[in-house]
Amino acid sequence: MTELPVARTVAVVGPGKVGSQLVRGLARAGHQVLVGARDASRAAELAALEGVSVLDPAAATAGAEVVVLAVPVTALADTVASVGDLAGKVVVDATNAVTSPVPDGYDTVAAYVAHLAPGAAVVKAFNTIGAEHLADGQVGGVAAFLPVAGDDTGRPVVVELASSVGFDVADLGGPDAVRLVEDAARLWIHLAFKCGWGRDFGFGVLRQ
Ligand SMILES: NC(=O)c1ccc[n+]([C@@H]2O[C@H](COP(=O)([O-])OP(=O)(O)OC[C@H]3O[C@@H](n4cnc5c(N)ncnc54)[C@H](OP(=O)(O)O)[C@@H]3O)[C@@H](O)[C@H]2O)c1
C-alpha cells in the first residue's frame, strides 16, 4: 500500500467500469469510500470490500468531502441534480465526451460540470487511462502518468488522492489546463481504437 498522507472520505457516483475500479484503488489506499449507486445490487462486490459502503447517490455524496462523477456525459445533469448541493465539495470529473460531444456552450466537460454544480471545486482526473488500470494506477508494474487540472483548492486534494492510488501524477494547473487533460484522453482513445493499440496501455513520462 502506498503511504497515505491524509485519509479522505470519497463518494464515487456510478459503480460502472471506471467507478468500480476507482473504488477498489481508493479503498486499498486506505480511504473511506461511499459508493453512490442507483441500484445497490450492482455494487454488491464493492460492498464487501473493507472501507467501502454502498448507498444511494444522494446519501453517498452528502457524507463525502470529495465526489467522483463516473457516469456518462449524457447522465451528468441528472446525476448532479439527484445528489443535491455540491457546493464546498471537491468534485472530480472522470468523464469523457466519447459517444456524445462536449455539451453545447462549454469548452470542456469539466466546465459543464462546474456550471451544473455551482460552488463545487471541480477537478478533471482519472479519465486518461482505461478503467482496468484505475485500481492500482499502474501498467505492467509501472506507475502510469495521470494529468490533473482544475480548481485551485480542489486540485491538491485530487493530486494527493491519485498519488495514493499509485499514479505518477502531473498537476497541470487551473481550469485553463483542463482542455489538455480532456485532449490527453482523446489521444488515448485514438491510439486504443483507431490505431489498434487495444486498451492495455497507459501514458508514461521519461525523466532524467
Ligand atoms: N471505460 C473506460 O475505460 C473509461 C476510462 C476513462 C473515463 N471513462 C469515462 O468514465 C465515465 C463512465 O464510464 P464507464 O466506462 O464506467 O461507464 P459504465 O460502465 O457504463 O458505467 C456508468 C455508470 O454510470 C451510472 N449512471 C448512469 N446514469 C446515472 C445517473 N443518472 N445517476 C447515477 N448513476 C448513473 C451507471 O449506473 P447503473 O449501473 O445504475 O446504470 C453506471 O454505474 C464515462 O464518462 C466514460 O467516458 C471511461
The ligand as a Gaussian input file, in Angstrom:
#p B3LYP/6-31G(d) Opt

LIG

0 1
 N      -14.361000       2.758000     -19.566000
 C      -13.198000       3.382000     -19.528000
 O      -12.121000       2.777000     -19.714000
 C      -13.153000       4.854000     -19.208000
 C      -11.925000       5.431000     -18.882000
 C      -11.859000       6.769000     -18.515000
 C      -13.030000       7.525000     -18.480000
 N      -14.218000       6.953000     -18.828000
 C      -15.434000       7.768000     -18.705000
 O      -15.994000       7.495000     -17.422000
 C      -17.423000       7.592000     -17.468000
 C      -18.016000       6.263000     -17.014000
 O      -17.622000       5.271000     -17.934000
 P      -17.777000       3.714000     -17.619000
 O      -16.980000       3.033000     -18.655000
 O      -17.520000       3.423000     -16.195000
 O      -19.333000       3.517000     -17.936000
 P      -20.291000       2.355000     -17.414000
 O      -19.514000       1.127000     -17.108000
 O      -21.405000       2.295000     -18.396000
 O      -20.842000       2.917000     -16.028000
 C      -21.647000       4.074000     -15.962000
 C      -22.162000       4.208000     -14.555000
 O      -22.935000       5.417000     -14.501000
 C      -24.114000       5.138000     -13.769000
 N      -25.166000       6.096000     -14.097000
 C      -25.721000       6.377000     -15.278000
 N      -26.658000       7.327000     -15.161000
 C      -26.697000       7.651000     -13.862000
 C      -27.444000       8.581000     -13.112000
 N      -28.349000       9.389000     -13.702000
 N      -27.246000       8.648000     -11.767000
 C      -26.338000       7.849000     -11.179000
 N      -25.573000       6.944000     -11.846000
 C      -25.761000       6.866000     -13.174000
 C      -24.477000       3.727000     -14.148000
 O      -25.339000       3.228000     -13.179000
 P      -26.324000       1.981000     -13.478000
 O      -25.460000       0.770000     -13.284000
 O      -27.377000       2.143000     -12.434000
 O      -26.835000       2.139000     -14.878000
 C      -23.077000       3.078000     -14.106000
 O      -22.744000       2.716000     -12.793000
 C      -17.781000       7.948000     -18.915000
 O      -17.937000       9.337000     -18.997000
 C      -16.538000       7.491000     -19.693000
 O      -16.364000       8.234000     -20.884000
 C      -14.311000       5.634000     -19.175000

